[in-house]
Amino acid sequence: MNKFLADVKKYKSYMFYAAKSELKSEVANSFLNWLWWILEPLCFMGIYAFVFFFFFKGGVKHLTAFIFIGITMWEFFNKMLKCSVKLVRSNKAIVSKVYVPKYVLVLEKMALNGFKTLINFAIVILLMFIDPVTPSLHILWAIPVMASFIIFTFGVCCIFLHFGVFIEDLVNITDISLRLLFYATGIFYNIADRITGILGYVLVRVNPIAMYISSMRNCLLYGGAPYWKWLIVWTLAGILLSYMGIRLIQKNENSYVKVI
C-alpha cells in the first residue's frame, strides 16, 4: 500500500494532465463543445422521465432530480467499468514504452469521469431549487456515500483491468452484465415502490450500485439517511477489492506487455 500511495504522489501530475487532455480532445471537433457533457445526461433524463411518468404512471416526488441522480451515478460506474476492462490494451502505445503503474490509468479515468460527474451534480442542485427540496442536514451524508462509491468503483475497476488483459471476452461479458444491472438498479424508478418482498430488499441493498443511488437520493431529496449497515458493508468490500486489485496489478503488471 505504501508503494501505491507513493505512485499516486509521483504520477498525480500525469493523471490530471492526461485527464485534461482527454477532456479537450473529446470536444475538439464538436460544435457545442463542453455543452454535450450537460446536454447528454439531460436528454437521457428527459427520455426516462417521459417513459416513467406516462407509461409506468410514476408518482415519484422530485422526479427529474430523482432520475438525474440515478443517471449521474450509473454513468460514472458504467463508463469506468467499460473502459477499465480494456484499459491496458487501449493504452498499448504508452504501457509498452513507458512504465506507468496501471492503477494510475484507472485513477486518470476517474479524474476524467469525476469532472463530468461534478457538472451533473451541479445540475442536480439546480433541479433541487427548481422543484423545491426541503433543506436538511442529512444532505451532508451524501459526502460519505460518494466517498464509499468511489472506493468501491476503484476496487472493481482495478480487478477488471487485470483480468481484462488476459480474457478478451471479458469486454463483451461486462457489456451484457451492465445492461442487466442497469434495469435492476432503479435508475428511472423506485425499486422499493415497484418490487416488494425479499427481491426488492435484495435489489436495493445487496446490489451495491442500487444501494449507493438510493442512499444518495434519500440524503439529497428526502431528508433521510443512507442505508448505514449496507454502506459500511460495501465500503469495507470496496477497500478489500481495492487492496486485492492493487496487489494483482503490482504482481502481474510486468507480464501485461507480453500478453498484449
SEDOVO-867346 format. One record per residue (C-alpha): chain; residue in one letter; residue number from 1; z, x, y. Coordinates in Angstrom, 2 decimals. Example, Ala and Ser with C-alpha at 12.3 -4.5 7.8 and 13.67 -1.06 7.14 Angstrom:
REM SEDOVO-867346
("A" "A" 1 (7.80 12.30 -4.50))
("A" "S" 2 (7.14 13.67 -1.06))
REM end
This chain:
REM SEDOVO-867346
("A" "M" 1 (0.00 0.00 0.00))
("A" "N" 2 (0.64 2.96 2.33))
("A" "K" 3 (-2.97 4.04 1.81))
("A" "F" 4 (-4.16 0.53 2.66))
("A" "L" 5 (-2.21 0.50 5.94))
("A" "A" 6 (-3.45 4.00 6.78))
("A" "D" 7 (-7.06 2.95 6.10))
("A" "V" 8 (-6.72 -0.14 8.28))
("A" "K" 9 (-5.40 2.01 11.14))
("A" "K" 10 (-8.13 4.63 10.62))
("A" "Y" 11 (-11.05 2.20 10.38))
("A" "K" 12 (-9.92 -0.52 12.80))
("A" "S" 13 (-12.42 0.65 15.44))
("A" "Y" 14 (-15.23 0.44 12.90))
("A" "M" 15 (-14.14 -3.06 11.82))
("A" "F" 16 (-14.20 -4.51 15.33))
("A" "Y" 17 (-17.38 -2.67 16.34))
("A" "A" 18 (-19.19 -3.88 13.21))
("A" "A" 19 (-17.94 -7.45 13.72))
("A" "K" 20 (-19.02 -7.39 17.38))
("A" "S" 21 (-22.45 -6.02 16.46))
("A" "E" 22 (-22.95 -8.68 13.80))
("A" "L" 23 (-21.95 -11.43 16.21))
("A" "K" 24 (-24.54 -10.19 18.69))
("A" "S" 25 (-27.25 -9.89 16.04))
("A" "E" 26 (-26.63 -13.49 14.86))
("A" "V" 27 (-27.66 -14.92 18.22))
("A" "A" 28 (-30.04 -12.20 19.40))
("A" "N" 29 (-33.19 -14.30 18.89))
("A" "S" 30 (-31.63 -17.72 19.35))
("A" "F" 31 (-32.45 -19.86 22.38))
("A" "L" 32 (-28.94 -21.37 22.53))
("A" "N" 33 (-27.23 -18.08 21.63))
("A" "W" 34 (-23.50 -18.40 21.02))
("A" "L" 35 (-23.58 -22.15 21.65))
("A" "W" 36 (-24.62 -22.55 17.99))
("A" "W" 37 (-21.10 -21.45 16.99))
("A" "I" 38 (-19.88 -24.63 18.71))
("A" "L" 39 (-22.80 -26.98 18.00))
("A" "E" 40 (-22.96 -26.35 14.25))
("A" "P" 41 (-19.39 -27.48 13.41))
("A" "L" 42 (-19.64 -30.30 15.96))
("A" "C" 43 (-22.76 -31.62 14.21))
("A" "F" 44 (-21.06 -31.45 10.82))
("A" "M" 45 (-18.03 -33.24 12.25))
("A" "G" 46 (-20.25 -36.00 13.65))
("A" "I" 47 (-22.02 -36.49 10.31))
("A" "Y" 48 (-18.80 -36.60 8.28))
("A" "A" 49 (-17.08 -38.87 10.81))
("A" "F" 50 (-20.03 -41.30 10.63))
("A" "V" 51 (-20.08 -41.31 6.83))
("A" "F" 52 (-16.31 -41.65 6.50))
("A" "F" 53 (-15.91 -44.34 9.15))
("A" "F" 54 (-18.88 -46.56 8.28))
("A" "F" 55 (-19.22 -46.09 4.53))
("A" "F" 56 (-15.64 -45.45 3.44))
("A" "K" 57 (-14.13 -47.71 6.12))
("A" "G" 58 (-11.76 -44.93 7.08))
("A" "G" 59 (-8.80 -45.64 9.29))
("A" "V" 60 (-7.53 -42.10 9.78))
("A" "K" 61 (-5.72 -41.54 13.05))
("A" "H" 62 (-7.29 -38.88 15.30))
("A" "L" 63 (-10.34 -38.89 13.04))
("A" "T" 64 (-12.51 -36.39 14.93))
("A" "A" 65 (-9.76 -33.75 15.17))
("A" "F" 66 (-8.76 -34.53 11.57))
("A" "I" 67 (-12.27 -33.75 10.32))
("A" "F" 68 (-12.77 -30.77 12.64))
("A" "I" 69 (-9.61 -29.06 11.36))
("A" "G" 70 (-10.85 -29.53 7.80))
("A" "I" 71 (-14.33 -28.17 8.61))
("A" "T" 72 (-12.93 -25.18 10.52))
("A" "M" 73 (-10.58 -24.01 7.78))
("A" "W" 74 (-13.01 -24.79 4.97))
("A" "E" 75 (-15.87 -22.90 6.62))
("A" "F" 76 (-13.67 -19.82 7.09))
("A" "F" 77 (-12.73 -19.76 3.40))
("A" "N" 78 (-16.20 -20.77 2.22))
("A" "K" 79 (-18.06 -18.13 4.24))
("A" "M" 80 (-15.55 -15.41 3.39))
("A" "L" 81 (-15.74 -16.03 -0.35))
("A" "K" 82 (-19.54 -16.29 -0.42))
("A" "C" 83 (-20.04 -13.05 1.48))
("A" "S" 84 (-17.26 -11.15 -0.34))
("A" "V" 85 (-18.73 -11.68 -3.80))
("A" "K" 86 (-21.88 -9.79 -2.76))
("A" "L" 87 (-20.38 -7.64 -0.02))
("A" "V" 88 (-20.77 -4.25 -1.71))
("A" "R" 89 (-24.37 -4.92 -2.78))
("A" "S" 90 (-25.37 -6.24 0.65))
("A" "N" 91 (-23.89 -3.10 2.27))
("A" "K" 92 (-25.51 -0.68 -0.19))
("A" "A" 93 (-27.00 1.38 2.65))
("A" "I" 94 (-23.51 2.02 4.01))
("A" "V" 95 (-21.40 2.44 0.87))
("A" "S" 96 (-23.92 4.75 -0.80))
("A" "K" 97 (-23.98 7.20 2.12))
("A" "V" 98 (-20.63 7.00 3.89))
("A" "Y" 99 (-17.18 6.45 2.44))
("A" "V" 100 (-15.62 3.27 3.73))
("A" "P" 101 (-12.72 1.62 1.85))
("A" "K" 102 (-14.28 -1.54 0.52))
("A" "Y" 103 (-11.44 -3.80 1.63))
("A" "V" 104 (-12.28 -2.68 5.17))
("A" "L" 105 (-15.58 -4.53 4.71))
("A" "V" 106 (-13.59 -7.68 3.89))
("A" "L" 107 (-11.42 -7.22 6.99))
("A" "E" 108 (-14.54 -6.76 9.12))
("A" "K" 109 (-15.92 -10.09 7.87))
("A" "M" 110 (-12.53 -11.71 8.52))
("A" "A" 111 (-12.66 -10.47 12.11))
("A" "L" 112 (-16.19 -11.89 12.45))
("A" "N" 113 (-15.38 -15.31 11.00))
("A" "G" 114 (-11.94 -15.31 12.58))
("A" "F" 115 (-13.53 -15.16 16.04))
("A" "K" 116 (-15.62 -18.25 15.23))
("A" "T" 117 (-12.52 -19.96 13.84))
("A" "L" 118 (-10.67 -19.34 17.12))
("A" "I" 119 (-13.51 -21.01 19.02))
("A" "N" 120 (-13.34 -24.00 16.68))
("A" "F" 121 (-9.57 -24.35 17.09))
("A" "A" 122 (-10.08 -24.32 20.87))
("A" "I" 123 (-12.33 -27.35 20.30))
("A" "V" 124 (-9.59 -28.92 18.13))
("A" "I" 125 (-7.17 -28.59 21.06))
("A" "L" 126 (-9.73 -30.24 23.35))
("A" "L" 127 (-10.13 -33.10 20.86))
("A" "M" 128 (-6.35 -33.50 20.78))
("A" "F" 129 (-6.45 -34.10 24.56))
("A" "I" 130 (-9.40 -36.49 24.38))
("A" "D" 131 (-7.83 -38.57 21.60))
("A" "P" 132 (-4.25 -38.03 22.79))
("A" "V" 133 (-1.90 -36.49 20.26))
("A" "T" 134 (1.81 -36.85 20.95))
("A" "P" 135 (3.10 -33.31 21.61))
("A" "S" 136 (5.69 -31.94 19.20))
("A" "L" 137 (7.33 -28.60 18.49))
("A" "H" 138 (6.02 -28.98 14.94))
("A" "I" 139 (2.73 -27.63 16.34))
("A" "L" 140 (4.33 -24.17 16.13))
("A" "W" 141 (4.39 -24.46 12.33))
("A" "A" 142 (0.62 -24.03 12.49))
("A" "I" 143 (1.21 -20.28 13.01))
("A" "P" 144 (2.83 -19.56 9.61))
("A" "V" 145 (0.34 -21.92 7.94))
("A" "M" 146 (-2.59 -19.96 9.37))
("A" "A" 147 (-0.97 -16.61 8.55))
("A" "S" 148 (-0.47 -17.66 4.92))
("A" "F" 149 (-4.03 -18.99 4.77))
("A" "I" 150 (-5.43 -15.66 5.98))
("A" "I" 151 (-3.35 -13.66 3.48))
("A" "F" 152 (-4.45 -15.90 0.61))
("A" "T" 153 (-8.10 -15.73 1.65))
("A" "F" 154 (-7.98 -11.94 1.93))
("A" "G" 155 (-6.47 -11.61 -1.55))
("A" "V" 156 (-9.05 -13.88 -3.17))
("A" "C" 157 (-11.91 -12.13 -1.36))
("A" "C" 158 (-10.79 -8.65 -2.46))
("A" "I" 159 (-10.75 -9.75 -6.11))
("A" "F" 160 (-14.14 -11.44 -5.81))
("A" "L" 161 (-15.54 -8.35 -4.08))
("A" "H" 162 (-14.50 -6.21 -7.07))
("A" "F" 163 (-15.87 -8.46 -9.80))
("A" "G" 164 (-18.97 -9.30 -7.77))
("A" "V" 165 (-20.09 -5.69 -8.14))
("A" "F" 166 (-20.13 -5.89 -11.94))
("A" "I" 167 (-21.06 -9.56 -12.51))
("A" "E" 168 (-24.24 -10.56 -10.67))
("A" "D" 169 (-23.97 -14.16 -11.90))
("A" "L" 170 (-20.67 -14.49 -10.05))
("A" "V" 171 (-22.64 -15.30 -6.89))
("A" "N" 172 (-24.08 -18.46 -8.48))
("A" "I" 173 (-20.79 -19.37 -10.18))
("A" "T" 174 (-18.98 -19.04 -6.86))
("A" "D" 175 (-21.53 -21.23 -5.06))
("A" "I" 176 (-21.24 -24.02 -7.65))
("A" "S" 177 (-17.44 -23.81 -7.74))
("A" "L" 178 (-17.20 -24.02 -3.95))
("A" "R" 179 (-19.35 -27.15 -3.92))
("A" "L" 180 (-16.95 -28.81 -6.35))
("A" "L" 181 (-13.92 -27.57 -4.43))
("A" "F" 182 (-15.33 -28.94 -1.18))
("A" "Y" 183 (-15.17 -32.55 -2.40))
("A" "A" 184 (-11.74 -32.00 -3.97))
("A" "T" 185 (-10.25 -30.63 -0.76))
("A" "G" 186 (-10.37 -33.68 1.51))
("A" "I" 187 (-12.45 -32.22 4.31))
("A" "F" 188 (-13.53 -35.61 5.66))
("A" "Y" 189 (-11.00 -37.92 4.04))
("A" "N" 190 (-7.25 -38.09 3.47))
("A" "I" 191 (-6.55 -37.26 -0.18))
("A" "A" 192 (-3.15 -38.97 -0.11))
("A" "D" 193 (-4.75 -42.25 1.01))
("A" "R" 194 (-7.74 -42.14 -1.31))
("A" "I" 195 (-6.32 -40.67 -4.52))
("A" "T" 196 (-2.92 -41.85 -5.74))
("A" "G" 197 (-0.70 -40.76 -8.59))
("A" "I" 198 (-0.47 -37.36 -10.20))
("A" "L" 199 (-4.10 -36.47 -9.43))
("A" "G" 200 (-3.56 -36.95 -5.70))
("A" "Y" 201 (-0.37 -34.88 -5.86))
("A" "V" 202 (-2.18 -32.07 -7.66))
("A" "L" 203 (-5.18 -32.08 -5.32))
("A" "V" 204 (-3.03 -31.86 -2.19))
("A" "R" 205 (-0.57 -29.23 -3.38))
("A" "V" 206 (-1.93 -27.30 -6.34))
("A" "N" 207 (-5.30 -26.94 -4.63))
("A" "P" 208 (-4.35 -24.25 -2.07))
("A" "I" 209 (-7.15 -24.98 0.41))
("A" "A" 210 (-6.27 -28.69 0.47))
("A" "M" 211 (-2.61 -27.77 0.94))
("A" "Y" 212 (-3.39 -25.48 3.90))
("A" "I" 213 (-5.68 -28.04 5.55))
("A" "S" 214 (-3.22 -30.93 5.03))
("A" "S" 215 (-0.34 -28.81 6.34))
("A" "M" 216 (-2.33 -27.84 9.42))
("A" "R" 217 (-3.21 -31.48 10.11))
("A" "N" 218 (0.44 -32.50 9.71))
("A" "C" 219 (1.55 -29.85 12.20))
("A" "L" 220 (-1.12 -30.34 14.85))
("A" "L" 221 (-1.86 -34.07 14.71))
("A" "Y" 222 (1.04 -35.98 13.18))
("A" "G" 223 (4.20 -34.16 14.27))
("A" "G" 224 (5.05 -33.27 10.68))
("A" "A" 225 (5.98 -30.14 8.79))
("A" "P" 226 (3.92 -28.17 6.27))
("A" "Y" 227 (4.42 -28.58 2.54))
("A" "W" 228 (7.07 -25.86 2.68))
("A" "K" 229 (7.63 -25.36 -1.03))
("A" "W" 230 (3.93 -25.04 -1.74))
("A" "L" 231 (3.32 -22.99 1.37))
("A" "I" 232 (5.84 -20.44 0.09))
("A" "V" 233 (4.30 -20.56 -3.39))
("A" "W" 234 (0.78 -19.92 -2.11))
("A" "T" 235 (1.96 -17.28 0.37))
("A" "L" 236 (3.55 -15.35 -2.48))
("A" "A" 237 (0.40 -15.92 -4.55))
("A" "G" 238 (-1.68 -14.60 -1.64))
("A" "I" 239 (0.48 -11.48 -1.34))
("A" "L" 240 (0.18 -10.89 -5.08))
("A" "L" 241 (-3.59 -11.45 -5.04))
("A" "S" 242 (-3.91 -9.10 -2.05))
("A" "Y" 243 (-1.95 -6.39 -3.84))
("A" "M" 244 (-3.98 -6.82 -7.02))
("A" "G" 245 (-7.26 -6.84 -5.10))
("A" "I" 246 (-6.40 -3.73 -3.10))
("A" "R" 247 (-5.34 -1.87 -6.26))
("A" "L" 248 (-8.50 -2.93 -8.11))
("A" "I" 249 (-10.67 -1.67 -5.26))
("A" "Q" 250 (-8.77 1.60 -4.88))
("A" "K" 251 (-9.03 2.37 -8.59))
("A" "N" 252 (-12.67 1.40 -9.03))
("A" "E" 253 (-14.49 1.85 -5.73))
("A" "N" 254 (-15.91 5.26 -6.76))
("A" "S" 255 (-17.82 3.51 -9.54))
("A" "Y" 256 (-19.30 0.81 -7.29))
("A" "V" 257 (-22.13 3.04 -6.06))
("A" "K" 258 (-23.12 3.88 -9.65))
("A" "V" 259 (-23.36 0.19 -10.53))
("A" "I" 260 (-25.37 -0.96 -7.51))
REM end
